[in-house]
Amino acid sequence: MNIGLLARKVYRLLKSGSTHSRDYKNYARYLTETPSTYPTALFNLTIDLELAWSRARKNNGATTTEESLRRGRLARKNLPALLSLLDSYNIPATFALVGHVALDNCSGHSQLPKFHPNWIHGDWYDIDPRLAGGQAESNNDYYGLDLVKEILKRKRHEIASHSFSHVDFSDEFTGADVAAFEIAESKKVIEKLGVPLDTFIFPNNRPAFIDILARNKFTIYRNNRNAKITPDKYGCWQFPIGIWISPNAFGPKEAIKLVKTAIEKQQLVNFWFHLHEFDSEKQLREFFEPVLRFVNQSGQKGLVRPDTMRDIIKAIQ
């Protein structure tokens, strides 16, 4: 067992009498107690793919550049192992891309707006390689077109937008002009790859400016709560947040238990995560192989339908 997970389980047991985290218990309770709303159990796996654009606000500061680079390099290293597992078990996934990741140089995006929240030094977009003077063709920390092409080779996966540069739309410093740029520019960049784009994943799972989202013809977004999939007042489908996956949050047996509950209750189970949450390809494989194997076997028996966010919406309409 992961040593970090074991330590957390011991701490939880001593503090609350249970080895499960509060988020896990709440999600298990939601799946168990919510009346069945779907004709069959549904399974979604979403990967938020940011590379070094994972910067986010932390109180009155922000994720450091060093930490963002570390995360991005782990994500790049771990993606092939995940794609191999998805291939082996025939599981479609939703990949939520920061728009800049779908580029291989900065000539592919528009002029950046000015955005200077008071909790960072300088402008939010100062890390853009074109502004920082980096070599566009060799900067794998901020460009990931090669990774996106590997995802697209598989055909079965959905590409979603995770904004253009991971701006938190609900931050008090984020205005409509920045939100509009982030939404429209991500759509422009990703659709240049010739893929349909319907789904939006808000950074930090904090939806805002839904009216702008709808005007840009996005029709699905991941909400910040768990509830039945329903359209909002703008006609956009609200996908439940599900539960965040991390080897330090819970293990594969517990993940499978959630899928079993969803099958029993004919519910949607939604797992989402970042590739940088796994310290190595080995750790990622050890976590996901038993989970994806179980989903595949259950799917072959007609007990659960693994699918992308877009195709789940199509199935329930």
N, C-alpha and C positions, 0 to 999 in steps of 0.2 A: 504493500500500500504506500502511496505517496506520504512521505514523512510529514509534510506540511498539513495535509488533510487529516492524518492521524492525530496530530497535536490539536488541531481545531476541534475534532470530534471529542477528544478527552476534555477540552476546556468547556465545550457546550454541555457535555454530560454532567460535569461538576456544577455548572452554573444553573442549568435548566432541567436536568433530568432526562434530556434527549440528546442524541448525537447529531440530529439534523439541525440545519440552520433555520432561522425564521422564514427566510424566503422559500426554502424547500417545503417546509411544513405548510405554509400558506398556499403554495401552488398545488401541493397534493390535496389539500382540503378543497381548493377551488375545483379541481378535476373531479373529485369525489362527490361534492355536494351540489354542483350546478346541474340542473336538469339537462338531459341529452338534447342536443339541438341539431345534430348532423345525422345523415342517413348511415354513415359509417365512421369509424375512427379515422382521424387524419393526423399526419406527421409532417412537420416542417423543420428543416435545419437551415438557419441563416447565418452566414459568415460576414461580419462587418470588416471589410478589407480596406485598410487606411495607409499601410506602410508608415512612413515617418510623419504623416499628417494626423497622427492620433492626438495631437496636442489638445488639451482641454483646460478649462479654468479649475484651479484648486484654491478655494477661498479667495485671497487677494493676490494670488500668483497663478502660474500656469505650469503644466507639465514641462519639464526641462527638455532642451534639445537633445541632450544625451539619452534621456529615457525614451523619447520619441524615436530616435535612431535605433536604439536597442530593440524596441518593439517591432519596428519596420523590418529589421534584418531577420528577426525570428519568424515573422510572418512569411517573408520571402523563402526562408529555409524550410518551413513546415508545409507550405501549400502543396508541393508535389505528393507528399505522403497522404494528405487528405484527399486529393483528387484520385489517387490510386485506390483508396478505400471506397470512395463513392463509385468508382468504376466497378470494383469487385462485387459490390452489393447492389449495384443498379439503383442507387438512391439519387434522385434529383435534389438539388440544393439551390438556395437563393444566395447570390453573392452581391452584397451591398457595397458598391464601389464609391469611394471618394473620387469625384470626377477627374482630378488631376492625376490619379493613379492610372487612368486609361490613356495617358499620353506617353510619348517617348521624347518629347521636347516641348518647350514653352511656346513655340510658334503656333501650336494648336489651340491656344486659348486667347480670349479677349483681354483687353487692358483691365487690370485689376482695380477695383474701387479702393478708396481710402477707408481704413477701418482701424481705429486705435482705441480699444477699450482700456480703461486706466489700470487694469491688472496685468498688462504685459508691457515690456519695454519696446518702444518703436511701434511699427504697424504690424497688424496680424499677418499680412501677406509678405513681410520682409523675408521669410524663409523660402519663398518661391525661387527656384534656381536661376531664373532669368534676372531677378532683382539682385540675388546674392552673387551673381557672377560665376555660377557653377557651369560645368561642362554638361550640357543637356544630354548628349548621347550616352554618357557614362555614369550618370547619377541615378543609381538604382534605388536610392532611398526615397526619392520623391516621384519617380516614374515607374510604372508597372505594366506598360502595354504588353510586354512579353508574357507576363503572368495572365493578363486578361485573355490573350490569344489562346493560352493553354486551356483556360476555362471554356472558351467558346468552341474549341475543338470537340468538346463532349456533347454539344447540341442540347442535352436534356436540362441543363441548368438555366436558371433565370438570372439576368443581370438587373440589379436595382440601383438606384442612386442613393448615395449616403452624403449628399451635398457636394459642393465642389472642393472645399478645403477643410471640412469638419468644423464649421462655425456652429456654435450653439445658438439656435434660433430664439430660445427663451431667455437668453442673457439680457439684462436690462440695457446693455449697450448696443445690442443688435437691432438696427433699424430696418425698415421695409426695403430700403435700397440695397442693403447688403444681402438680405434674405432673397430678394428678387434675383440678384446676380448669382447667388449660390445655387438657386433652383434652376434658373434658365441656363446657366453656363454648364452645369453638370449634365443637363439634358442634351445640350448641343454637342458636347464632347463625346458622350457615350453613344448617342444615336449616330454619330459619324462612323461607328464600327458596324453599322447595319443591323443592330439588334433592336427589337421593340422594347420600349421603356414605359412601364406602368406604375412601378412601385417605388416609394420613397421611404428611406429609413432615416429618421431624424437623429443627428448626433446627440448622444446622451439620452436618447429616448424622451426628448422634450418637444412635443409638437407645438408649432406656432406658425402663423402666417399661412393657414390652410387655404385661405382664399387665393393667395398667390400660387400655391401648389396646384389648385384646381385650374386656375387660368393657364397654367403650363401643361395641362392635360395629363397630370398624374391622377390615377384613379384609386390607388391603394397606398396606405401608409401604416407602419407599425405604431400602435398607440402606446400610451404609458400605463395601461392597466389591462387586466384580464377580464374579458366580457365576450359575449357572443359577437361574431362578425356582423356588423351592421353598417349601412351607409350613414354618413353625417349630413349636415344641412347643405353641404356643398356637393353632395353626391359621391364623395370619396369613401371607399370601404375602409373601415377601421379594423386592422388586424390585431389580435391580442398580443400583448408583449411577451407572454410565455415566461420562460425562465432562462437566466444567464448561466451558461455552462463554463465551468472552470475546474481543473483537477484539484484545486484547493477548496472548492465549494462542496462537491460531493463526487462520488465515484461512479463507474459504469453500472454497477448493480443497482444503485439508487436511480440512475437515469432510466434503466430498463423497467424498474418498478413504476415510474411515472408513465411510461408507454403502456404498460399492462393496465394501469388504471384508466388511461384514455380509451383503450380497447374495450374494457369492461363497461365503461360509461358512455361509449360512442362520442368521445370528445376530441377536440383538436389539441395535440401537444406540440408546443413550439419551443425549440431549443435555439438559442442564438449565442454567438461567442466571437472572440477575436483569436486569430491564430497565434498571437504572441502570448496567450495565456498558457501555452504549453512550452516547457523549457527545451524540448527536443522532439524530433520526429518519433522516437521510440515512445515517449510519454503520450504523444497524440495517438499513435496506433494502439497502445494499450488501453486507452480510454475508449476510443471510438469503434474499434473492431467489434467487440461484443455487442455494442449498442446497435450498430448498423446491421450486423448479422441477424440480430433478433428482429429488427424492423423488416428486413428483407424476407425472413422466414414467415413472419406474421402477414406480410403483404401477399406472399404467394398463397396463403390460406384464405385470403380475402378478408382478413381481420382488420387491416389498417391500410390506408392509402397514403404512401409517402409522396409528397409533391411539393412544388414551388409555391410561393405565396400567390403568384398570379393564377396558377392552375387550380389552386384550392378555391379561390374566389370564383373562377369559372364553374367549378364543380358544384358549388352550393347555390349559385344564382338560379 
